[in-house]
Amino acid sequence: MILGLSIAAFTIIHVIISLIAIATGLVVLVAMLQSESKPRLTAIFLVTTILTSVTGFMFPLNALTPALITGAISLSVLAITLLALYAFRLMRAWRWVYVVTAIAALYFNCFVLVVQSFQKIGFLQALAPTQSETPFLVAQTVVLVLFLVFGYAAVKRFHPPAMARA
């Protein structure tokens, strides 16, 4: 039991939160590429991405795993994202810091999505049962390259006015 839920029910909630984080993150990324700001969707992306990592730490584990390390790195990156956006209001260099860290957090979500897909989806698992085979490595490489390309483009294109202090 986790938070009064069966592990299966908690897993479903964790997956739904993760998918919301990825979907909203992709919309926020597209907005960045168009130099647009989507404050509500950005907040949903950031909250659900934080919840994805936090709920990931709640699963019963006996050892340090790559998933836990990824979650810790993601939370560290998200702390910087939150500072850049909400404390420093995207002023000066904080604009590109925000873009890079937000996209890095989205990348971590997508990285884990690929890992989980190859672990849980039968035909993908058959292609790369140990996740060291070529199909898995190609999939992760494609995801990384896409995020590097779109991240670079977003840093160049995302130039909203600095947010006013509330």
MODELLER restraints for C-alpha pairs under 7 A, 6 or more apart:
rsr = mdl.restraints
at = mdl.atoms
rsr.add(forms.Gaussian(group=physical.xy_distance, feature=features.Distance(at['CA:1:A'], at['CA:7:A']), mean=5.65, stdev=0.5))
rsr.add(forms.Gaussian(group=physical.xy_distance, feature=features.Distance(at['CA:2:A'], at['CA:10:A']), mean=6.66, stdev=0.5))
rsr.add(forms.Gaussian(group=physical.xy_distance, feature=features.Distance(at['CA:14:A'], at['CA:52:A']), mean=6.32, stdev=0.5))
rsr.add(forms.Gaussian(group=physical.xy_distance, feature=features.Distance(at['CA:14:A'], at['CA:55:A']), mean=6.34, stdev=0.5))
rsr.add(forms.Gaussian(group=physical.xy_distance, feature=features.Distance(at['CA:17:A'], at['CA:48:A']), mean=5.78, stdev=0.5))
rsr.add(forms.Gaussian(group=physical.xy_distance, feature=features.Distance(at['CA:17:A'], at['CA:52:A']), mean=6.14, stdev=0.5))
rsr.add(forms.Gaussian(group=physical.xy_distance, feature=features.Distance(at['CA:18:A'], at['CA:48:A']), mean=6.76, stdev=0.5))
rsr.add(forms.Gaussian(group=physical.xy_distance, feature=features.Distance(at['CA:18:A'], at['CA:49:A']), mean=6.72, stdev=0.5))
rsr.add(forms.Gaussian(group=physical.xy_distance, feature=features.Distance(at['CA:18:A'], at['CA:52:A']), mean=5.38, stdev=0.5))
rsr.add(forms.Gaussian(group=physical.xy_distance, feature=features.Distance(at['CA:20:A'], at['CA:48:A']), mean=6.80, stdev=0.5))
rsr.add(forms.Gaussian(group=physical.xy_distance, feature=features.Distance(at['CA:21:A'], at['CA:45:A']), mean=4.89, stdev=0.5))
rsr.add(forms.Gaussian(group=physical.xy_distance, feature=features.Distance(at['CA:21:A'], at['CA:48:A']), mean=5.00, stdev=0.5))
rsr.add(forms.Gaussian(group=physical.xy_distance, feature=features.Distance(at['CA:21:A'], at['CA:49:A']), mean=5.20, stdev=0.5))
rsr.add(forms.Gaussian(group=physical.xy_distance, feature=features.Distance(at['CA:22:A'], at['CA:106:A']), mean=6.47, stdev=0.5))
rsr.add(forms.Gaussian(group=physical.xy_distance, feature=features.Distance(at['CA:22:A'], at['CA:109:A']), mean=6.47, stdev=0.5))
rsr.add(forms.Gaussian(group=physical.xy_distance, feature=features.Distance(at['CA:22:A'], at['CA:110:A']), mean=6.94, stdev=0.5))
rsr.add(forms.Gaussian(group=physical.xy_distance, feature=features.Distance(at['CA:24:A'], at['CA:41:A']), mean=6.07, stdev=0.5))
rsr.add(forms.Gaussian(group=physical.xy_distance, feature=features.Distance(at['CA:24:A'], at['CA:44:A']), mean=6.98, stdev=0.5))
rsr.add(forms.Gaussian(group=physical.xy_distance, feature=features.Distance(at['CA:24:A'], at['CA:45:A']), mean=5.22, stdev=0.5))
rsr.add(forms.Gaussian(group=physical.xy_distance, feature=features.Distance(at['CA:25:A'], at['CA:45:A']), mean=5.33, stdev=0.5))
rsr.add(forms.Gaussian(group=physical.xy_distance, feature=features.Distance(at['CA:25:A'], at['CA:106:A']), mean=6.01, stdev=0.5))
rsr.add(forms.Gaussian(group=physical.xy_distance, feature=features.Distance(at['CA:28:A'], at['CA:38:A']), mean=6.57, stdev=0.5))
rsr.add(forms.Gaussian(group=physical.xy_distance, feature=features.Distance(at['CA:28:A'], at['CA:41:A']), mean=6.75, stdev=0.5))
rsr.add(forms.Gaussian(group=physical.xy_distance, feature=features.Distance(at['CA:28:A'], at['CA:42:A']), mean=6.11, stdev=0.5))
rsr.add(forms.Gaussian(group=physical.xy_distance, feature=features.Distance(at['CA:31:A'], at['CA:37:A']), mean=6.28, stdev=0.5))
rsr.add(forms.Gaussian(group=physical.xy_distance, feature=features.Distance(at['CA:31:A'], at['CA:38:A']), mean=6.96, stdev=0.5))
rsr.add(forms.Gaussian(group=physical.xy_distance, feature=features.Distance(at['CA:32:A'], at['CA:154:A']), mean=5.53, stdev=0.5))
rsr.add(forms.Gaussian(group=physical.xy_distance, feature=features.Distance(at['CA:32:A'], at['CA:157:A']), mean=6.95, stdev=0.5))
rsr.add(forms.Gaussian(group=physical.xy_distance, feature=features.Distance(at['CA:32:A'], at['CA:158:A']), mean=5.04, stdev=0.5))
rsr.add(forms.Gaussian(group=physical.xy_distance, feature=features.Distance(at['CA:33:A'], at['CA:153:A']), mean=6.57, stdev=0.5))
rsr.add(forms.Gaussian(group=physical.xy_distance, feature=features.Distance(at['CA:33:A'], at['CA:154:A']), mean=4.81, stdev=0.5))
rsr.add(forms.Gaussian(group=physical.xy_distance, feature=features.Distance(at['CA:33:A'], at['CA:157:A']), mean=5.69, stdev=0.5))
rsr.add(forms.Gaussian(group=physical.xy_distance, feature=features.Distance(at['CA:33:A'], at['CA:158:A']), mean=6.16, stdev=0.5))
rsr.add(forms.Gaussian(group=physical.xy_distance, feature=features.Distance(at['CA:34:A'], at['CA:157:A']), mean=6.74, stdev=0.5))
rsr.add(forms.Gaussian(group=physical.xy_distance, feature=features.Distance(at['CA:34:A'], at['CA:158:A']), mean=6.91, stdev=0.5))
rsr.add(forms.Gaussian(group=physical.xy_distance, feature=features.Distance(at['CA:35:A'], at['CA:157:A']), mean=5.59, stdev=0.5))
rsr.add(forms.Gaussian(group=physical.xy_distance, feature=features.Distance(at['CA:35:A'], at['CA:158:A']), mean=4.12, stdev=0.5))
rsr.add(forms.Gaussian(group=physical.xy_distance, feature=features.Distance(at['CA:35:A'], at['CA:159:A']), mean=5.58, stdev=0.5))
rsr.add(forms.Gaussian(group=physical.xy_distance, feature=features.Distance(at['CA:35:A'], at['CA:160:A']), mean=6.08, stdev=0.5))
rsr.add(forms.Gaussian(group=physical.xy_distance, feature=features.Distance(at['CA:36:A'], at['CA:158:A']), mean=7.00, stdev=0.5))
rsr.add(forms.Gaussian(group=physical.xy_distance, feature=features.Distance(at['CA:36:A'], at['CA:160:A']), mean=6.52, stdev=0.5))
rsr.add(forms.Gaussian(group=physical.xy_distance, feature=features.Distance(at['CA:37:A'], at['CA:160:A']), mean=6.79, stdev=0.5))
rsr.add(forms.Gaussian(group=physical.xy_distance, feature=features.Distance(at['CA:50:A'], at['CA:75:A']), mean=6.49, stdev=0.5))
rsr.add(forms.Gaussian(group=physical.xy_distance, feature=features.Distance(at['CA:53:A'], at['CA:71:A']), mean=4.88, stdev=0.5))
rsr.add(forms.Gaussian(group=physical.xy_distance, feature=features.Distance(at['CA:53:A'], at['CA:75:A']), mean=6.86, stdev=0.5))
rsr.add(forms.Gaussian(group=physical.xy_distance, feature=features.Distance(at['CA:57:A'], at['CA:68:A']), mean=6.59, stdev=0.5))
rsr.add(forms.Gaussian(group=physical.xy_distance, feature=features.Distance(at['CA:74:A'], at['CA:105:A']), mean=5.59, stdev=0.5))
rsr.add(forms.Gaussian(group=physical.xy_distance, feature=features.Distance(at['CA:74:A'], at['CA:108:A']), mean=6.64, stdev=0.5))
rsr.add(forms.Gaussian(group=physical.xy_distance, feature=features.Distance(at['CA:77:A'], at['CA:101:A']), mean=5.70, stdev=0.5))
rsr.add(forms.Gaussian(group=physical.xy_distance, feature=features.Distance(at['CA:77:A'], at['CA:105:A']), mean=6.57, stdev=0.5))
rsr.add(forms.Gaussian(group=physical.xy_distance, feature=features.Distance(at['CA:78:A'], at['CA:101:A']), mean=6.69, stdev=0.5))
rsr.add(forms.Gaussian(group=physical.xy_distance, feature=features.Distance(at['CA:78:A'], at['CA:102:A']), mean=6.94, stdev=0.5))
rsr.add(forms.Gaussian(group=physical.xy_distance, feature=features.Distance(at['CA:78:A'], at['CA:105:A']), mean=6.53, stdev=0.5))
rsr.add(forms.Gaussian(group=physical.xy_distance, feature=features.Distance(at['CA:80:A'], at['CA:101:A']), mean=6.89, stdev=0.5))
rsr.add(forms.Gaussian(group=physical.xy_distance, feature=features.Distance(at['CA:81:A'], at['CA:98:A']), mean=5.02, stdev=0.5))
rsr.add(forms.Gaussian(group=physical.xy_distance, feature=features.Distance(at['CA:81:A'], at['CA:101:A']), mean=5.44, stdev=0.5))
rsr.add(forms.Gaussian(group=physical.xy_distance, feature=features.Distance(at['CA:81:A'], at['CA:102:A']), mean=5.84, stdev=0.5))
rsr.add(forms.Gaussian(group=physical.xy_distance, feature=features.Distance(at['CA:84:A'], at['CA:90:A']), mean=5.71, stdev=0.5))
rsr.add(forms.Gaussian(group=physical.xy_distance, feature=features.Distance(at['CA:84:A'], at['CA:94:A']), mean=5.08, stdev=0.5))
rsr.add(forms.Gaussian(group=physical.xy_distance, feature=features.Distance(at['CA:84:A'], at['CA:95:A']), mean=6.95, stdev=0.5))
rsr.add(forms.Gaussian(group=physical.xy_distance, feature=features.Distance(at['CA:84:A'], at['CA:97:A']), mean=6.53, stdev=0.5))
rsr.add(forms.Gaussian(group=physical.xy_distance, feature=features.Distance(at['CA:84:A'], at['CA:98:A']), mean=5.24, stdev=0.5))
rsr.add(forms.Gaussian(group=physical.xy_distance, feature=features.Distance(at['CA:85:A'], at['CA:98:A']), mean=6.21, stdev=0.5))
rsr.add(forms.Gaussian(group=physical.xy_distance, feature=features.Distance(at['CA:88:A'], at['CA:94:A']), mean=6.57, stdev=0.5))
rsr.add(forms.Gaussian(group=physical.xy_distance, feature=features.Distance(at['CA:89:A'], at['CA:162:A']), mean=5.92, stdev=0.5))
rsr.add(forms.Gaussian(group=physical.xy_distance, feature=features.Distance(at['CA:89:A'], at['CA:163:A']), mean=4.99, stdev=0.5))
rsr.add(forms.Gaussian(group=physical.xy_distance, feature=features.Distance(at['CA:90:A'], at['CA:98:A']), mean=6.97, stdev=0.5))
rsr.add(forms.Gaussian(group=physical.xy_distance, feature=features.Distance(at['CA:90:A'], at['CA:162:A']), mean=5.36, stdev=0.5))
rsr.add(forms.Gaussian(group=physical.xy_distance, feature=features.Distance(at['CA:90:A'], at['CA:163:A']), mean=6.60, stdev=0.5))
rsr.add(forms.Gaussian(group=physical.xy_distance, feature=features.Distance(at['CA:91:A'], at['CA:162:A']), mean=5.23, stdev=0.5))
rsr.add(forms.Gaussian(group=physical.xy_distance, feature=features.Distance(at['CA:96:A'], at['CA:155:A']), mean=5.57, stdev=0.5))
rsr.add(forms.Gaussian(group=physical.xy_distance, feature=features.Distance(at['CA:99:A'], at['CA:154:A']), mean=6.87, stdev=0.5))
rsr.add(forms.Gaussian(group=physical.xy_distance, feature=features.Distance(at['CA:99:A'], at['CA:155:A']), mean=6.10, stdev=0.5))
rsr.add(forms.Gaussian(group=physical.xy_distance, feature=features.Distance(at['CA:100:A'], at['CA:151:A']), mean=6.56, stdev=0.5))
rsr.add(forms.Gaussian(group=physical.xy_distance, feature=features.Distance(at['CA:103:A'], at['CA:151:A']), mean=6.39, stdev=0.5))
rsr.add(forms.Gaussian(group=physical.xy_distance, feature=features.Distance(at['CA:107:A'], at['CA:147:A']), mean=6.57, stdev=0.5))
rsr.add(forms.Gaussian(group=physical.xy_distance, feature=features.Distance(at['CA:111:A'], at['CA:140:A']), mean=6.78, stdev=0.5))
rsr.add(forms.Gaussian(group=physical.xy_distance, feature=features.Distance(at['CA:114:A'], at['CA:140:A']), mean=6.96, stdev=0.5))
rsr.add(forms.Gaussian(group=physical.xy_distance, feature=features.Distance(at['CA:117:A'], at['CA:124:A']), mean=6.98, stdev=0.5))
rsr.add(forms.Gaussian(group=physical.xy_distance, feature=features.Distance(at['CA:118:A'], at['CA:124:A']), mean=4.91, stdev=0.5))
rsr.add(forms.Gaussian(group=physical.xy_distance, feature=features.Distance(at['CA:118:A'], at['CA:125:A']), mean=4.85, stdev=0.5))
rsr.add(forms.Gaussian(group=physical.xy_distance, feature=features.Distance(at['CA:118:A'], at['CA:128:A']), mean=6.88, stdev=0.5))
rsr.add(forms.Gaussian(group=physical.xy_distance, feature=features.Distance(at['CA:119:A'], at['CA:125:A']), mean=5.52, stdev=0.5))
rsr.add(forms.Gaussian(group=physical.xy_distance, feature=features.Distance(at['CA:127:A'], at['CA:135:A']), mean=6.51, stdev=0.5))
rsr.add(forms.Gaussian(group=physical.xy_distance, feature=features.Distance(at['CA:128:A'], at['CA:135:A']), mean=6.39, stdev=0.5))
rsr.add(forms.Gaussian(group=physical.xy_distance, feature=features.Distance(at['CA:128:A'], at['CA:136:A']), mean=5.98, stdev=0.5))
